[in-house]
Amino acid sequence: MKTIRIKSSYMWAILIALLVVGWMISDDLLEYINDQPSVEINQASIKTTDIGKIQPITVNATKVKNERTPLIVRASGVTKTSFDIKIVARRQGVVKKILVSEGSWVKKGEVILELDSGTLMADLDAAEADRVAALAVYNETKKRFGKNGEIAVQLRSAKADLESNKKTYEISKSLVAQGVQSELALAQKRARLRAAETRLFELQNLPKDLELSRTFARLKSIDSAILRLKEQLDFTRILAPQMGWLENLDVELGEFVSENRPLANILGLQILTLNIPIAQTNISKIDISDPVRINFVGSNTFQGRVGKIAAKANEATRTFDVEIELDNSEGTLRAGMTAEAEVIVGEVNAFKISPAHLNVQNDGQLTVKIVNTRNRVEILPVRLVRTSGNFAYISGLENGVLLLTAGQAFLSDGELVKYSIVEDLNS
């Protein structure tokens, strides 16, 4: 008698086939068992109490305790400097000294570099000497025409001389009439009288104002020349117009620079501005000086304030530009950095929960599920105030309300519920 050997692979195939057949008939077998009256009674004993009521499902709940929460309008933007000044040469010259380094802070009025002054100092000395002479001439002219000046003395003398000649002439006329004096003597007296009148007329009509104006104009012309020379001397010292960051210094020692050539670039980094676009629905909530929290990636949180609100929308984005002023006196930030701004527009009572405990109705309304006084589920509408990290702040719930958390998604409105109060908001 031969022994029949079956390969192990065949044995495995037969075993798997038996398992598949058993799985296929198991559904019919379980359905048959479930249809039996004894099983139904057993299930009812599990799902009902001794008095026949449905056992409630047990889920987690937490007591609502509202806290004052800031209302926030969020937007992202890019920082920019408060000013960007290009410094140019106001006169030509050779760079004589460079006193600061590129990439450093400079104070207002600090000397950045100096240019060679050439002959400016000699020209200034000559102009100041010329002014001394012109001032002396002007003062002398004023003195001549003054109350006790030379012209006044001559004028008084001419008046006295005229009176004397008038009397002499009248006497001479009387003597001629009496035949005591000749006509020739009278003519001489008449000539002296006319000369005295002419002299007085000339003194009274001297161009006083013209003389004073001419000497004064000469003096002011020299003053103007001195001011121009001093200004040119000032232009040889290139100063920082504002305190800021010397970003660029495009000049070398000994280099000749022409007038109006750009030399340096100073950035206003002590106060940065952050421009953020705000939608039409939120722009009315923001006011000047509203506090702002500014978050930079890889950096700390900074505080700022709203400095400017655009009155006209951006035509491309239909948003309004809001300018945030940011104190950067420590110099840790730079222009062109991206940041998220949180404009605080008010405060409201709100409760912090996990977003997983929120539900959305078909109409988009956010709701939560609470336990009412009859230990039944009740759905209440809430408003999302803001989000922070893994939490959401909602308003619309009173303090002490039992908010259902873990497991609430499986409950329906009005359903009987058992709850276990927990403090962990992530539960």
Kinemage of the C-alpha trace (Angstrom):
@kinemage 1
@onewidth
@group {chain A} dominant
@subgroup {mainchain}
@vectorlist {calphas} color= white
{ca met a 1} P 0.000 0.000 0.000
{ca lys a 2} L 1.420 3.327 -1.098
{ca thr a 3} L 1.708 6.265 1.236
{ca ile a 4} L 0.272 9.477 -0.247
{ca arg a 5} L 2.292 12.536 0.684
{ca ile a 6} L 0.673 15.967 0.499
{ca lys a 7} L 2.897 18.950 0.044
{ca ser a 8} L 2.861 21.550 2.782
{ca ser a 9} L 1.799 24.267 0.284
{ca tyr a 10} L -1.375 22.288 -0.431
{ca met a 11} L -2.110 21.995 3.268
{ca trp a 12} L -1.893 25.769 3.685
{ca ala a 13} L -4.178 26.315 0.703
{ca ile a 14} L -6.823 23.958 2.158
{ca leu a 15} L -6.617 25.707 5.550
{ca ile a 16} L -7.080 29.169 4.055
{ca ala a 17} L -10.068 27.972 1.989
{ca leu a 18} L -11.763 26.605 5.142
{ca leu a 19} L -11.230 29.962 6.909
{ca val a 20} L -12.772 31.890 4.003
{ca val a 21} L -15.840 29.626 3.973
{ca gly a 22} L -16.226 30.041 7.733
{ca trp a 23} L -16.063 33.855 7.448
{ca met a 24} L -18.690 33.864 4.686
{ca ile a 25} L -21.257 31.875 6.685
{ca ser a 26} L -20.530 33.691 9.946
{ca asp a 27} L -22.786 36.667 9.016
{ca asp a 28} L -25.772 34.373 8.495
{ca leu a 29} L -25.035 32.594 11.744
{ca leu a 30} L -24.787 35.822 13.757
{ca glu a 31} L -27.984 37.133 12.142
{ca tyr a 32} L -29.757 33.994 13.158
{ca ile a 33} L -28.533 34.299 16.737
{ca asn a 34} L -29.567 37.975 16.937
{ca asp a 35} L -33.099 37.074 15.812
{ca gln a 36} L -33.611 34.799 18.844
{ca pro a 37} L -35.887 36.159 21.665
{ca ser a 38} L -33.434 35.269 24.414
{ca val a 39} L -30.746 37.545 22.844
{ca glu a 40} L -33.190 40.491 22.561
{ca ile a 41} L -34.039 40.234 26.235
{ca asn a 42} L -30.353 40.139 27.045
{ca gln a 43} L -29.686 43.343 25.046
{ca ala a 44} L -32.595 45.141 26.650
{ca ser a 45} L -31.227 44.248 30.075
{ca ile a 46} L -27.934 45.890 29.081
{ca lys a 47} L -29.332 49.105 27.573
{ca thr a 48} L -32.088 49.788 30.099
{ca thr a 49} L -32.241 50.360 33.821
{ca asp a 50} L -34.380 48.409 36.215
{ca ile a 51} L -37.264 50.803 35.473
{ca gly a 52} L -36.797 50.549 31.704
{ca lys a 53} L -35.098 53.912 30.956
{ca ile a 54} L -32.233 54.350 28.430
{ca gln a 55} L -28.812 54.614 30.034
{ca pro a 56} L -27.149 58.018 29.194
{ca ile a 57} L -23.742 58.195 27.516
{ca thr a 58} L -20.917 59.527 29.701
{ca val a 59} L -18.722 62.307 28.213
{ca asn a 60} L -16.322 64.948 29.534
{ca ala a 61} L -17.461 68.463 30.432
{ca thr a 62} L -15.877 71.645 31.749
{ca lys a 63} L -17.317 74.654 33.552
{ca val a 64} L -17.268 77.876 31.550
{ca lys a 65} L -15.232 80.613 33.185
{ca asn a 66} L -15.044 83.653 30.928
{ca glu a 67} L -12.082 86.004 30.975
{ca arg a 68} L -11.442 89.427 29.472
{ca thr a 69} L -10.051 88.701 26.042
{ca pro a 70} L -8.785 91.270 23.536
{ca leu a 71} L -10.593 91.604 20.234
{ca ile a 72} L -7.943 91.325 17.550
{ca val a 73} L -7.722 92.189 13.870
{ca arg a 74} L -4.861 90.253 12.280
{ca ala a 75} L -2.853 91.067 9.186
{ca ser a 76} L 0.656 90.536 7.871
{ca gly a 77} L 2.996 93.144 6.477
{ca val a 78} L 6.593 94.165 5.844
{ca thr a 79} L 8.611 96.624 7.931
{ca lys a 80} L 10.082 99.750 6.402
{ca thr a 81} L 12.282 102.538 7.705
{ca ser a 82} L 10.829 105.776 9.060
{ca phe a 83} L 13.145 107.621 6.652
{ca asp a 84} L 15.731 106.878 3.987
{ca ile a 85} L 18.028 109.867 3.449
{ca lys a 86} L 20.543 110.144 0.634
{ca ile a 87} L 23.383 112.518 1.549
{ca val a 88} L 24.949 114.438 -1.357
{ca ala a 89} L 27.960 116.753 -1.641
{ca arg a 90} L 26.963 120.441 -1.596
{ca arg a 91} L 30.306 121.526 -3.084
{ca gln a 92} L 33.152 119.896 -4.927
{ca gly a 93} L 36.386 118.949 -3.244
{ca val a 94} L 38.806 116.223 -2.242
{ca val a 95} L 37.850 113.896 0.620
{ca lys a 96} L 40.155 114.892 3.453
{ca lys a 97} L 38.834 112.759 6.344
{ca ile a 98} L 36.362 109.885 6.862
{ca leu a 99} L 35.249 109.878 10.493
{ca val a 100} L 32.636 107.075 10.676
{ca ser a 101} L 32.362 103.535 9.379
{ca glu a 102} L 29.763 102.135 7.051
{ca gly a 103} L 27.204 99.963 8.855
{ca ser a 104} L 27.126 101.865 12.148
{ca trp a 105} L 24.870 104.207 14.095
{ca val a 106} L 25.385 107.955 13.640
{ca lys a 107} L 23.995 110.782 15.768
{ca lys a 108} L 22.262 113.850 14.434
{ca gly a 109} L 24.893 116.452 13.518
{ca glu a 110} L 27.788 113.979 13.676
{ca val a 111} L 30.533 114.592 11.094
{ca ile a 112} L 30.665 111.762 8.571
{ca leu a 113} L 33.516 113.087 6.411
{ca glu a 114} L 35.377 116.313 5.572
{ca leu a 115} L 36.339 117.843 2.224
{ca asp a 116} L 39.368 120.055 1.527
{ca ser a 117} L 38.374 123.737 1.969
{ca gly a 118} L 40.857 125.149 -0.584
{ca thr a 119} L 41.118 128.990 -0.395
{ca leu a 120} L 37.833 129.464 1.448
{ca met a 121} L 39.475 130.555 4.708
{ca ala a 122} L 41.625 133.205 2.982
{ca asp a 123} L 38.617 134.478 1.044
{ca leu a 124} L 36.636 134.691 4.269
{ca asp a 125} L 39.373 136.681 6.031
{ca ala a 126} L 39.525 139.157 3.125
{ca ala a 127} L 35.756 139.587 3.110
{ca glu a 128} L 35.633 140.213 6.851
{ca ala a 129} L 38.377 142.883 6.522
{ca asp a 130} L 36.428 144.512 3.705
{ca arg a 131} L 33.390 144.575 5.943
{ca val a 132} L 35.267 146.437 8.664
{ca ala a 133} L 36.118 149.187 6.149
{ca ala a 134} L 32.595 149.354 4.768
{ca leu a 135} L 31.137 149.580 8.262
{ca ala a 136} L 33.433 152.515 9.065
{ca val a 137} L 32.272 154.381 5.951
{ca tyr a 138} L 28.648 153.737 6.812
{ca asn a 139} L 29.061 154.953 10.384
{ca glu a 140} L 30.893 158.060 9.191
{ca thr a 141} L 28.098 158.829 6.774
{ca lys a 142} L 25.507 158.499 9.533
{ca lys a 143} L 27.625 160.737 11.750
{ca arg a 144} L 27.938 163.431 9.071
{ca phe a 145} L 24.186 163.606 8.681
{ca gly a 146} L 23.490 163.221 12.380
{ca lys a 147} L 22.139 165.942 14.716
{ca asn a 148} L 25.622 167.138 15.702
{ca gly a 149} L 27.372 165.990 12.577
{ca glu a 150} L 29.400 167.957 10.051
{ca ile a 151} L 26.462 168.677 7.753
{ca ala a 152} L 24.328 169.924 10.637
{ca val a 153} L 27.070 172.324 11.758
{ca gln a 154} L 27.534 173.629 8.226
{ca leu a 155} L 23.783 174.048 7.887
{ca arg a 156} L 23.547 176.128 11.054
{ca ser a 157} L 26.496 178.224 9.905
{ca ala a 158} L 24.923 178.808 6.485
{ca lys a 159} L 21.672 179.948 8.056
{ca ala a 160} L 23.523 182.432 10.291
{ca asp a 161} L 25.556 183.680 7.354
{ca leu a 162} L 22.398 184.179 5.331
{ca glu a 163} L 20.784 186.245 8.092
{ca ser a 164} L 23.915 188.352 8.402
{ca asn a 165} L 24.057 189.023 4.682
{ca lys a 166} L 20.360 189.944 4.619
{ca lys a 167} L 20.906 192.604 7.293
{ca thr a 168} L 24.011 193.960 5.574
{ca tyr a 169} L 22.151 194.161 2.300
{ca glu a 170} L 19.203 196.052 3.844
{ca ile a 171} L 21.563 198.518 5.508
{ca ser a 172} L 23.443 199.029 2.269
{ca lys a 173} L 20.188 199.745 0.433
{ca ser a 174} L 19.314 202.408 2.985
{ca leu a 175} L 22.705 204.056 2.666
{ca val a 176} L 22.516 204.091 -1.112
{ca ala a 177} L 19.107 205.739 -0.891
{ca gln a 178} L 20.613 208.455 1.321
{ca gly a 179} L 23.470 208.917 -1.091
{ca val a 180} L 25.994 207.872 1.475
{ca gln a 181} L 27.014 204.631 -0.290
{ca ser a 182} L 27.561 203.863 -3.933
{ca glu a 183} L 25.605 201.441 -6.116
{ca leu a 184} L 28.721 199.312 -6.487
{ca ala a 185} L 28.801 198.612 -2.763
{ca leu a 186} L 25.135 197.601 -2.877
{ca ala a 187} L 25.784 195.188 -5.753
{ca gln a 188} L 28.546 193.539 -3.779
{ca lys a 189} L 26.215 193.108 -0.806
{ca arg a 190} L 23.543 191.658 -3.103
{ca ala a 191} L 26.037 189.148 -4.520
{ca arg a 192} L 27.082 187.983 -1.058
{ca leu a 193} L 23.411 187.556 -0.136
{ca arg a 194} L 22.776 185.416 -3.199
{ca ala a 195} L 25.859 183.288 -2.407
{ca ala a 196} L 24.645 182.700 1.162
{ca glu a 197} L 21.199 181.672 -0.114
{ca thr a 198} L 22.777 179.283 -2.601
{ca arg a 199} L 25.018 177.743 0.051
{ca leu a 200} L 22.057 177.126 2.385
{ca phe a 201} L 20.009 175.626 -0.437
{ca glu a 202} L 22.804 173.199 -1.322
{ca leu a 203} L 23.252 172.103 2.287
{ca gln a 204} L 19.519 171.626 2.756
{ca asn a 205} L 19.289 169.493 -0.378
{ca leu a 206} L 22.298 167.249 0.111
{ca pro a 207} L 21.434 163.547 -0.917
{ca lys a 208} L 21.462 162.257 2.667
{ca asp a 209} L 19.271 159.214 2.026
{ca leu a 210} L 21.177 158.352 -1.110
{ca glu a 211} L 24.501 158.472 0.687
{ca leu a 212} L 23.262 156.358 3.572
{ca ser a 213} L 21.610 153.844 1.209
{ca arg a 214} L 24.737 153.495 -0.876
{ca thr a 215} L 27.045 152.826 2.082
{ca phe a 216} L 24.469 150.501 3.706
{ca ala a 217} L 24.053 148.495 0.474
{ca arg a 218} L 27.816 148.108 0.264
{ca leu a 219} L 27.880 146.776 3.816
{ca lys a 220} L 25.076 144.265 3.172
{ca ser a 221} L 26.713 143.056 -0.019
{ca ile a 222} L 29.839 142.189 1.934
{ca asp a 223} L 27.732 140.456 4.619
{ca ser a 224} L 26.119 138.322 1.914
{ca ala a 225} L 29.531 137.336 0.548
{ca ile a 226} L 30.683 136.361 4.038
{ca leu a 227} L 27.590 134.199 4.535
{ca arg a 228} L 28.201 132.429 1.226
{ca leu a 229} L 31.809 131.726 2.169
{ca lys a 230} L 30.810 130.421 5.597
{ca glu a 231} L 28.153 128.221 3.981
{ca gln a 232} L 30.736 126.803 1.613
{ca leu a 233} L 32.985 126.102 4.598
{ca asp a 234} L 30.105 124.301 6.299
{ca phe a 235} L 29.608 122.247 3.138
{ca thr a 236} L 33.138 120.855 3.539
{ca arg a 237} L 31.877 118.988 6.648
{ca ile a 238} L 29.312 116.340 5.707
{ca leu a 239} L 26.980 115.928 8.708
{ca ala a 240} L 24.313 113.359 9.594
{ca pro a 241} L 20.940 115.150 9.257
{ca gln a 242} L 19.191 112.606 11.534
{ca met a 243} L 20.158 109.930 13.995
{ca gly a 244} L 20.114 106.671 12.103
{ca trp a 245} L 21.955 103.754 10.572
{ca leu a 246} L 24.713 104.546 8.064
{ca glu a 247} L 23.802 101.943 5.488
{ca asn a 248} L 26.174 103.019 2.675
{ca leu a 249} L 29.258 105.244 2.414
{ca asp a 250} L 30.180 105.423 -1.273
{ca val a 251} L 33.422 107.416 -1.125
{ca glu a 252} L 37.126 106.835 -0.542
{ca leu a 253} L 39.757 108.902 1.255
{ca gly a 254} L 41.489 111.278 -1.187
{ca glu a 255} L 38.786 110.912 -3.809
{ca phe a 256} L 37.575 114.022 -5.649
{ca val a 257} L 33.818 114.460 -5.431
{ca ser a 258} L 31.726 116.837 -7.537
{ca glu a 259} L 28.818 118.928 -6.354
{ca asn a 260} L 25.515 117.014 -5.861
{ca arg a 261} L 27.221 113.621 -5.944
{ca pro a 262} L 25.594 111.018 -3.607
{ca leu a 263} L 27.947 110.163 -0.761
{ca ala a 264} L 26.042 108.168 1.856
{ca asn a 265} L 22.691 106.673 2.798
{ca ile a 266} L 21.160 106.902 6.311
{ca leu a 267} L 18.193 104.745 7.371
{ca gly a 268} L 15.765 105.553 10.164
{ca leu a 269} L 15.758 102.244 12.029
{ca gln a 270} L 14.985 103.500 15.535
{ca ile a 271} L 11.309 103.725 14.643
{ca leu a 272} L 10.121 101.240 12.032
{ca thr a 273} L 6.753 101.228 10.335
{ca leu a 274} L 4.793 98.122 9.445
{ca asn a 275} L 2.301 98.466 6.596
{ca ile a 276} L -0.591 96.018 6.818
{ca pro a 277} L -3.649 95.655 4.544
{ca ile a 278} L -6.991 95.683 6.374
{ca ala a 279} L -10.236 94.518 4.809
{ca gln a 280} L -13.234 96.814 4.483
{ca thr a 281} L -15.141 94.794 7.082
{ca asn a 282} L -12.526 95.537 9.760
{ca ile a 283} L -11.166 98.995 8.928
{ca ser a 284} L -13.883 100.800 10.916
{ca lys a 285} L -12.835 98.927 14.064
{ca ile a 286} L -9.316 100.411 14.051
{ca asp a 287} L -8.421 103.826 15.470
{ca ile a 288} L -5.254 105.886 15.643
{ca ser a 289} L -3.060 104.876 18.648
{ca asp a 290} L -4.689 101.451 19.017
{ca pro a 291} L -2.146 99.049 20.620
{ca val a 292} L -0.649 96.388 18.363
{ca arg a 293} L 1.216 93.139 19.084
{ca ile a 294} L 3.754 92.352 16.365
{ca asn a 295} L 5.146 88.851 15.934
{ca phe a 296} L 8.299 88.237 13.903
{ca val a 297} L 9.347 84.753 12.835
{ca gly a 298} L 12.368 83.718 14.890
{ca ser a 299} L 12.175 86.807 17.090
{ca asn a 300} L 10.351 88.125 20.129
{ca thr a 301} L 6.979 89.821 20.247
{ca phe a 302} L 7.101 93.614 19.971
{ca gln a 303} L 4.610 96.300 20.874
{ca gly a 304} L 3.501 99.083 18.537
{ca arg a 305} L 0.700 101.547 17.873
{ca val a 306} L -1.433 102.496 14.900
{ca gly a 307} L 0.089 105.644 13.419
{ca lys a 308} L -1.820 106.125 10.181
{ca ile a 309} L -5.000 104.792 8.552
{ca ala a 310} L -5.488 105.214 4.824
{ca ala a 311} L -8.626 107.068 3.785
{ca lys a 312} L -8.585 105.488 0.331
{ca ala a 313} L -8.576 101.794 -0.512
{ca asn a 314} L -5.842 100.194 -2.571
{ca glu a 315} L -7.336 99.867 -6.049
{ca ala a 316} L -5.596 96.546 -6.716
{ca thr a 317} L -6.465 94.741 -3.456
{ca arg a 318} L -9.477 96.772 -2.266
{ca thr a 319} L -7.951 96.883 1.205
{ca phe a 320} L -6.925 99.832 3.360
{ca asp a 321} L -3.296 100.373 4.315
{ca val a 322} L -2.707 100.791 8.043
{ca glu a 323} L 0.697 101.989 9.231
{ca ile a 324} L 2.001 100.640 12.545
{ca glu a 325} L 4.751 102.501 14.415
{ca leu a 326} L 7.251 100.160 16.052
{ca asp a 327} L 9.925 101.148 18.575
{ca asn a 328} L 13.269 99.678 17.514
{ca ser a 329} L 15.594 101.735 19.733
{ca glu a 330} L 17.640 98.625 20.517
{ca gly a 331} L 18.230 98.048 16.808
{ca thr a 332} L 17.296 94.360 16.823
{ca leu a 333} L 14.994 94.621 13.801
{ca arg a 334} L 15.672 95.505 10.184
{ca ala a 335} L 13.686 96.943 7.320
{ca gly a 336} L 12.008 94.448 4.992
{ca met a 337} L 11.153 91.879 7.688
{ca thr a 338} L 7.792 90.104 7.465
{ca ala a 339} L 5.633 90.192 10.584
{ca glu a 340} L 2.103 89.416 11.728
{ca ala a 341} L 0.328 92.278 13.470
{ca glu a 342} L -2.490 91.865 15.960
{ca val a 343} L -4.371 95.140 16.307
{ca ile a 344} L -6.209 95.181 19.628
{ca val a 345} L -9.530 96.928 18.953
{ca gly a 346} L -11.319 96.174 22.234
{ca glu a 347} L -12.072 93.539 24.879
{ca val a 348} L -14.857 91.014 25.379
{ca asn a 349} L -15.701 88.213 27.826
{ca ala a 350} L -14.650 84.938 26.191
{ca phe a 351} L -13.846 81.325 27.048
{ca lys a 352} L -10.875 79.353 25.743
{ca ile a 353} L -11.534 75.889 24.316
{ca ser a 354} L -10.120 73.460 21.794
{ca pro a 355} L -11.485 74.004 18.261
{ca ala a 356} L -12.363 70.289 18.247
{ca his a 357} L -15.267 71.058 20.598
{ca leu a 358} L -16.875 73.473 18.117
{ca asn a 359} L -19.541 72.477 15.620
{ca val a 360} L -20.626 74.185 12.411
{ca gln a 361} L -24.270 74.272 11.355
{ca asn a 362} L -25.374 74.127 7.735
{ca asp a 363} L -25.767 77.907 7.686
{ca gly a 364} L -22.197 78.381 8.925
{ca gln a 365} L -23.165 79.224 12.525
{ca leu a 366} L -20.676 78.019 15.147
{ca thr a 367} L -22.258 76.097 18.022
{ca val a 368} L -21.293 74.164 21.133
{ca lys a 369} L -23.081 71.527 23.160
{ca ile a 370} L -23.847 72.073 26.828
{ca val a 371} L -25.652 70.197 29.590
{ca asn a 372} L -28.916 71.825 30.690
{ca thr a 373} L -30.602 71.484 34.084
{ca arg a 374} L -32.342 68.271 32.960
{ca asn a 375} L -29.023 66.611 32.119
{ca arg a 376} L -29.835 66.758 28.444
{ca val a 377} L -27.754 68.031 25.531
{ca glu a 378} L -28.532 71.561 24.385
{ca ile a 379} L -26.955 73.271 21.354
{ca leu a 380} L -26.072 76.955 21.751
{ca pro a 381} L -24.721 79.398 19.146
{ca val a 382} L -21.372 81.059 19.926
{ca arg a 383} L -19.130 83.634 18.283
{ca leu a 384} L -15.472 83.058 17.532
{ca val a 385} L -13.536 85.971 19.060
{ca arg a 386} L -10.055 84.909 18.012
{ca thr a 387} L -7.673 81.956 17.859
{ca ser a 388} L -4.352 81.572 19.620
{ca gly a 389} L -2.135 78.560 19.026
{ca asn a 390} L -4.221 75.419 19.486
{ca phe a 391} L -7.091 77.212 21.199
{ca ala a 392} L -10.136 79.213 20.191
{ca tyr a 393} L -11.742 81.994 22.219
{ca ile a 394} L -15.546 82.026 22.017
{ca ser a 395} L -18.193 84.336 23.438
{ca gly a 396} L -21.895 83.823 24.101
{ca leu a 397} L -21.719 81.469 27.084
{ca glu a 398} L -22.460 82.424 30.686
{ca asn a 399} L -20.099 81.595 33.537
{ca gly a 400} L -20.812 78.224 35.144
{ca val a 401} L -22.365 76.621 32.062
{ca leu a 402} L -21.279 72.985 31.613
{ca leu a 403} L -19.650 72.727 28.190
{ca leu a 404} L -19.395 69.231 26.715
{ca thr a 405} L -15.956 68.433 25.353
{ca ala a 406} L -14.519 64.998 24.542
{ca gly a 407} L -17.244 62.757 23.134
{ca gln a 408} L -19.724 65.560 22.407
{ca ala a 409} L -19.602 64.877 18.664
{ca phe a 410} L -21.589 61.646 19.193
{ca leu a 411} L -24.427 63.392 21.036
{ca ser a 412} L -27.603 64.882 19.610
{ca asp a 413} L -29.704 67.801 20.791
{ca gly a 414} L -31.993 66.775 23.659
{ca glu a 415} L -30.197 63.483 24.326
{ca leu a 416} L -29.789 62.379 27.945
{ca val a 417} L -26.151 62.565 28.992
{ca lys a 418} L -23.896 61.725 31.897
{ca tyr a 419} L -20.792 63.866 32.277
{ca ser a 420} L -17.513 63.909 34.083
{ca ile a 421} L -16.105 67.375 34.847
{ca val a 422} L -12.474 67.847 33.829
{ca glu a 423} L -10.230 70.897 33.947
{ca asp a 424} L -8.006 70.056 30.964
{ca leu a 425} L -9.222 72.188 28.066
{ca asn a 426} L -7.578 69.809 25.593
{ca ser a 427} L -9.775 66.920 26.718
